[in-house]
Amino acid sequence: MPTKPSVQELFKRAVEANPDLASLGANAYLFFVLSLHVQAEDVRELAALALTDGPDDKKVDACYIDLEEGRAVIAQGYVSTDWGRAAAPSNKASDLKHGGCLVTQRTD
């Protein structure tokens, strides 16, 4: 009897099977989850609107603002090479806090 795939394996398969997600490289998993959360039909359009990852991204990999729904999502992604890892490095939480502060600060 074949073994049932783990949730992690199903997650990896779903991302790898979608060429739009695969084209996002290290941000593929972040945008897979973000697209599910905001119920986006077009991942490429979502990435065009929200992807901020880069060398000067101020610790924010994605910033999605939906004025119609009155919500914003600020995200810091992390993908470990070890799928058994229980959590991201602790500095990722402080990175997100720093990025969130920068995104929401007033600039009068």
Order of alpha helices (4+ residues) and beta strands (2+ residues): alpha-alpha-alpha-alpha-beta-beta-alpha
